[in-house]
Amino acid sequence: MRGSVWDVIGPNLTLLVISLVAFSAIIYALFLIGSRASVRWQEWLRYGIFLGPAILLLVVGLIYPALRTIWMSFMDARSENFIGLDNYVWAFTIPEIQIVLRNTALWVVFVPILSTLIGLAIAYMTDRMKSAAVVKSLIFMPMAISFVGASVIWGFVYNYEPNDKKPEIGLLNAIMRMFGFESQNWMLNAPLNTFLLIAVLVWIQTGFAMVILSAAMKNVPDEVVEAAMLDGASNWRRFSEVTLPMIRGTVVVVLTTITIGTLKVFDIVRTMTGGNFQTNVIANEMYAQSFRQLNYGQGSSLAVILFLAVVPIIWYNVRQLRLERTER
């Protein structure tokens, strides 16, 4: 028994020890060379030691895959023949993919706006509550749940029991029956099912928005708020004309972060509907094309479209941060 276990673990453990020893030896040799080199070479070695591994990982893990994906998006399904823009024409002309793009646009519009507005409202209302920590902890709790776990929880909320004689375990349908309405299979009703899936991500991201915006609101100088109070400004005017402009940069960051996360949404759609019933999004379709249908060209084109959708959002965020620094 011991021999069989060692036969499995032994080679991997030996490889791990050899890798650690080799890594330590390389680092020791670099520092030894650096200690004996001239001042000029020490400067270059310092850059090489600390930046070299990071740059190498960046090239291998990000830049090369990105360039390869862009190239594959101009190739056929097996990446054998160059077909130009055919994959992009397919992405914007096929009705099924147009539904995918429409759904992704709905996610990008509603999730960041609703999450930020609800998080901002909760942060403002709990700012001076005595039990604010308890309320914020409960609101933030969904952030600790994985997207798959949240999808399973909300799957019970939307559950449909076709037999009226059986007890309804779906919360939404139980409420419908309580008020005398017929229960229905919510996941089959398009485009309502897309908005029901959007509610799951809003539920998760609201806690993130609340925590970040609450911290930003606490950094607003009390003197400014008190001056507005002395001028007779109402609560709403103090919030809209004093607090909100002073945390504008943070609001932009929150919107940007949630938007980028929303563009990559995959787990919720995959778990709850599998992309069926007109609920599909770009990330899920990209997975289906690349790893289920093995059409690497079309899958890569969807990946590039997703990347191009993220670029202007990041550019806008960087521009706003620069403007904020200039104003300071």
Number of C-alpha atoms within 10 A of each C-alpha: 6 6 9 9 9 12 11 10 11 13 11 12 12 11 11 12 12 12 12 12 12 12 12 12 12 12 13 12 12 15 16 11 14 18 13 10 13 10 11 8 14 16 12 11 19 14 11 14 14 10 11 13 11 12 13 12 11 12 13 12 11 11 14 12 12 17 12 11 20 18 17 25 28 22 24 18 21 11 15 10 12 14 15 13 13 16 21 18 11 14 20 14 10 11 11 13 18 15 17 23 20 17 21 22 15 15 24 20 13 17 25 24 17 18 25 26 17 18 26 23 15 22 25 18 12 18 17 9 11 9 10 14 12 12 14 19 12 10 20 21 13 20 16 11 13 13 20 16 15 21 22 14 13 20 20 13 15 22 20 20 17 11 9 10 7 8 9 18 14 19 16 19 22 21 14 14 15 11 9 9 11 12 21 17 14 16 22 15 14 13 13 14 19 25 16 16 21 22 18 19 24 22 20 21 26 25 27 22 27 26 18 18 26 22 14 19 19 14 12 15 11 10 9 13 17 13 12 18 14 9 9 11 16 11 12 10 14 18 17 12 13 16 21 19 12 17 18 15 17 19 20 15 19 22 22 18 17 22 22 19 17 23 19 18 21 22 17 24 22 20 16 19 19 16 20 12 14 20 27 24 27 26 22 23 22 22 20 16 18 19 12 10 12 14 19 23 29 26 27 27 26 27 23 21 16 19 16 11 13 17 12 11 16 16 11 13 19 13 12 16 16 12 12 12 9 8 7 6
